[in-house]
Amino acid sequence: MTTYVITVPGTFTTTVEEDTRAHLSRSLRPTDPHRTRMGVSEDLDALTVNEDGTFTMRLTVEADSVPHAEEEARELADSALRDAGLDDGAAPLGPAVVTGIDSEV
């Protein structure tokens, strides 16, 4: 298994209050990229929200391949959004992509 940092972009289509954002951030805490060398050196936050309503989730996942890592990150992002009370219509996601691989190499 390899540790991947996966970036999942999205857009809030409605106004999302600060308490909902905080709940979402708490839901993402177990996948925080600060647990990796790359996350620490790049100071990657699990959730970044821009003024225009776009957001980026950076998630740490363990997987045996890039496609599996991207799929798992997408599922984690969907789950965190639902846990915060947001559905696909309120926060559609873009494609998950590998931001980095935490490796000894």
NORBELKA-V983799 format. One record per run of one state. SS is the DSSP state (H for helix, E for strand, - for the rest). FROM is the first residue (numbers start at 1). LEN is the number of residues. If there is no record, write none. Layout:
BEGIN
((SS	FROM	LEN) (SS	FROM	LEN))
END
This chain:
BEGIN
((-	1	1) (E	2	11) (-	13	5) (H	18	14) (E	32	1) (H	33	3) (-	36	1) (H	37	6) (-	43	4) (E	47	3) (-	50	4) (E	54	10) (-	64	2) (H	66	18) (-	84	7) (E	91	12) (-	103	3))
END
